[in-house]
Amino acid sequence: MSVPTKTEVFSSLTEHIRLAEEDAYKLMHLARANDDKAIADGWFSVGELFKRLNHQVIMLATKGRLN
């Protein structure tokens, strides 16, 4: 078993966060289809939090240097 590199782990982490963001938006659409606006708004907020989290992870990993 090989030891993963920081780049591999970072890529995996950001990909999982991105997928979670997408799923939150899918749940928002499903809630809207069921006429549940309050729940849909909640899932939208969760999606936005994942988006912000992903940005923060990228900033941390790159020490604020996005090239």
Steps between C-alpha positions, in 0.01 A plus 500: 500500500645833398482817702277762335648837414362828632384583149304175470332551838426865424345407165289230663380736773402779262325251271294360789401849612402589141286186476333583832424849367343352186289260707376784720383685188332183370315467830397864466348430158318194631357700789384771260335235283305394810399863569703514821666840467630517858688171466621599151640825639676302771664268246604801294670643808677169562624501139634852543678396822670213317607744227653732760662205678660383176640848441642512854662156458661616175625819665644301791669247275651765277580738788288763328697486176268409217706487184 
